[in-house]
Amino acid sequence: MNGKKSATQRVTIREMADRLGVSVASVSYALNGRPGVGDATRERVLALAEELGWHPSSSARALSRSRTDTIGMVLRRDPELLGQEPYYMSLLSGVESVLSEARQSLMLRMVGTQPGRDLDVYRQWSAERRVDGVIVLDRLIDDPRPHLLRSLGMPFVMHGLRVEPETGRQVVEDLVTDAHVLVDHLAALGHTDIIDLTGPLALAHEVERRRAIADRAAVHRMRVTVAEGDYTLDAAERLVSHRLADWGPATAVISSNDVMALGVIRALRAAARTDVALVSWDDSMLCELSVPSITSLARRTGEQGRRSARTLLRTIAGEEQPSEDAIPSELIVRETSIPRR
């Protein structure tokens, strides 16, 4: 079998399996980007597919499995603000890289912050059978989405963690360790009074971060003042500008994202404060290009997106989930790591 077959001589998966001396299942897993096949076999299958000009019929594949080959994501953020947050661009690129390899599509909706609009989207998708499953972002305290999605029979993954029958849940990002890294860094610089500039405290991960920072600060006998932000630059600048005088002895700020960290920089510059250290939970080019450049945690957001996408595809396929350690973060030390004066 040399050269590419014509459309009327379309090669089958079984023919490819016979030629390579592997199982039909192995060929199917490799072509569809699914786990269950070794890297060497996957490479052989993909090389043969390219040689033969083989491409799957997505419509036939979806119909044969009663699937859409599409996963969904609903972002509860204002669309005009989304472009300001490098976090989501990195996350989405990770998700897309896995879906592209698996020949899956992504359906993305941005619904703003009005309560319940995301739930309506899930109901609509379920009724119209638009997606095979969803990745759920921004976990809430008493989040209604898991209950709704289970009632709809829609597979889902909560980004940042996933549920396993044996262990309960497995955290994808280790918020406690990350909080320790940030607080320990400021303690090493001599700071004893810090501001924890959080995101909205209706979000579960923000509450977990706040607790972890407070617990670690107590070990160092550091004082922590919590200020709740909304992830935007302008709001962070206003908050810090209005309250900086009240914070008195505070000499360091932990910002919950890179965008708010820029707002902190603006407020400190306007107040002619050059003695305040600043660290951010999120690293991005914003932190690198800021003046001064901002110390931040590189949390491998793209890899987090890839892991959530792989987990969801395995969930949809009913495959066993491998045990995986939390994705480690790295502290990138820059100019805002200012020692206490």
N, C-alpha and C positions, 0 to 999 in steps of 0.2 A: 504494500500500500504506500506508494510514493506520491508526493504532491498533494494538492488540496482537492477534496471531492467537490463536485458541483452540488448545487442546491438539490437536484434530484437524486444525488448519491450521498445524502447527508450521513456522516458517520455516526454511529450510535455509541453510547457509553459502554455497552457490552463489547463492541468491537475494540474500543480503546483498552478495556480491561484485558481482553484476550491478547492483544498485541504486547502489552506491558507485563503480562503474567501476574496481574494483581486482581483483587476482587472488584466486583462492580461497586460495592459500597465504598471502597477506597477511592475509586475514580470519582464517584459522586461527591464524597466529602471534599476532595481536593478541588474539584471544579466549582463547588459552591462555597468555598472558603470556610468550611466547618471543621471543628476539631475531630479527632478520631483517626488521623492519618499522619504518618511520620513526615518530617520535613523533606527527606530525600525522595520519598514516593510522591509527595505533593509537587516537587519541582519537576520530576519526570512526567507526571500527568499534564501539568501546565505547559511544559515544553512540547509535548505531543499535540496538545490542543492547539497551540499556536501554529505548529507545523501544518496541521490539517485545516486550519481556518475554522475551528469549531467554536461556535457560540451557542449558549443555551437559549431556548425560546422561553422568555420570562413569563409570557402569558400562559403557555402550556404548562410550565412548571408550577405556576401559582394555582392554576385550576386543578391540576392533578393532586395538589396537596391542600386544596381549599384555603390557600393563603394569598396574601397580597404582595408578599416580598417587600413590605414597607413597614418601617417602625415610626413611631410618632414621638415628638417632644413638644410640650406646651410650656412656654416661658411666661412666668407671671411678672413681667417687667414691662415698662413703657417702651415701645419700639424706638422712640427717639433717643432714649438713654442707652439702649443696648450697644450701640456703636462706640460708646465711651468706655466700655468695659472689655479690656483684652482677655479677661478670664473666659468669657463666653466664646470668643472667637477661637481660642486655643482648645477649649472643651469640644466645640463643634467640629473642629478639624480632626480631632482624635476619633470622634464618633464616625465621621464620614470616611476616614481611612479604613476602618473595619468594614463598614457597610459596602464600600466600593469593592473591596476584595471579595466580599461575600455576595456581590451582585444584588445588593439590597438598596432600597431607596429610603430617604428620610423625609418625613412630612413635619414641617416646623410651623408652629403657630405662636404668635406673641399676642397676649390678651390683656396686657395692662395689669394693674393691681386691684381692680374691682373684685371683691369676693364672689366666688361662684362661677365666674366666666370660664375658668379652666375646667371645672366639672361639666359644664355644658358641652365643651368641646369633646371631652371623653365620651359622653353619652352619644353625641352625634357620630363620632367615629365608630363607636360600637354598633349603633343602629345601621349605619351604612357600610359596615365591614371595611373601613378604609385602611386600617392598620392591623398588623399581627400582634403588636405589643407596644409598650411605651417606656421611655426612660423618664422618671419623675425627678425634678430638680427642686432645690430649696425646701427641704423638709420643714414642716410647720409643727409647732406644739399642738398636740391633739389633731394631727393632720387627717382630714376626712378622705383623702384620695385613696389610700390603700383599701379602705372598706368599700368605696365605690367601685374601684377597679376589680376587686374580688367578686363583687355582686354582678358585675358585667361579664365576668369570665375572661377578662383581658389580662394577659401576662404583662408583668411590669417589673422594673428594677428601680429601687430608690437609690439615686446616685449618691455615693458616699458610703453606702452600706448595702449589704444584701443579706437576705434571710436564708439560713440553712437549717434543716430539721435537726441535725445533730448538735449544733453549737448555738442555735438561736439567731445570731447575726454576726457577720464578719465585717469589720470596718475597713473601707478602702483607704481612707486617709486617717492617720493617727493624730487627732487633734490635741490629745494630751501631751504627746511628745513634742509636737510643734510648739505648743504653748510654753513648755519647759525651755525649749531652745531660745525663744524670744525673751522670756523673763530672765533666764540665766545670762544672756548676753548683756542685758541692761544692768543686771546686778554686777557683772564683771567690770562694767564701766563706772561703777560706783553709785548708781542711781538708787534712791531709796523711796522716791515718791513718783508714781507714774499715773498716766491717764490711759484708760482702756477705752478707745473710741470704737465702739461696736457697730455692727449693722443692725437692722431691725431685730429686736429681741423676741419677735413672734416666730423667728426661725430657730429650729432646734439646734443647728450647728452653732449659732451665735451664743445660745445659752450654754452649750457645752464648752465653747471657747472661754466665755466669761468665767465659768466655774474653774476651769483648768488654770487660767491666769491667776485668779485669786488664790487658789490653793498653792501654786508654786511661789507666788509673791510672799505668802505667809511663811514659807520655809526660809526665805531671805529677810524676813521682817520688813518687807516693803509695804508701803501704803498704796492702795489702788483706788482711784476714783473712776467710776463708770460713766461714760457719756454715750448716749445712743444716737447714731447717725442713720443715714438712709442710702449709703453707698455712692452718693453724688458729690462732686467736687464743690459746687457752690454751697450746698448745705453744710458740708464739713468746714468750709472756710468761715461761714457765718457763725457756726456753733463755737469754733475755737476763738474767733475774734470776740464774741460776746462773753465768753466764760474764762478766758485766759487769766484775767486779773483775779478771779475768784479762786483759781487753782493754786495761786501763791507759790508754795515750795515745790510744786511738781516740775521735774526737769526732764521728763521723757514721755513719749506718746507711743502707744501701740495702735496702729490703724488697721481696721479689719479688711481693707482692700487698698489697692494702689491708687485708685481714683481719689478716694478721700485723703490719702496721704499727700497728694498734690494740693488739696485744699488746706491741709495743715501747714504745708510749706508757705503758701501764700499768706496765711494769717500770721505766722511767725515772722515772715519778712516785713509785713506791714507794722508789726509791733516792735520791730528791731530786736527781736530775740534770737540770739545766736548761740544760746547756751542750752537749747532743748534738743535732746536726742529723739530720733524718730525711726521706728521699724514698721514694716508692713507685712501683713499675712500673705499678700500676693506679690509675686515678682512679675515684671513685664518690662518692655522697652520704656514705658513711662518712668519707671524707677531708675533705669539706667541713664536716661537723657535728662532727667530733672536736674535743676541747679538749686541746691546741691543734690547729688545723686542719693537715692534712698536705699538704705539697708532693707532687705526683704527676703522672704522665704520663697525659694523656687520649689513649687509643689508638684511639678510635672503634671500640669493640668491636662495636657494632651493625652498622656498615658492613662490618666483617670478616665477620660472620655472613652478611650479604646477599651479599657477594662469593663466599663458599664455596658458598652455595646456588645462585647463578646459574651458577657454574662446574660444579657437579654436574649441574644440569639440562641444560646444554649437552653435557656428557660423555655423559649418557644418550641425548640426541637425536642424538649423533654429529656435532655442529656444531663449527665452527672456534672456537678459543678466542682472543679478542683479547688483545693484549699490554697489560698494565696495570702501572702503577708501584705500588710499595709504598704502602700507606696511611700518610700522615704522622701522627706523634703531636705533641702540644703539651704543654709543661711548664706546669703550673698552680702558680705559686709561692704558698705560704701560710705560716703562722706557724712551721712547723718548719724553714724555711730560716734556721737560726741561724748567724751567722758564728762562726768559731773565736775563742775567747777566749784 
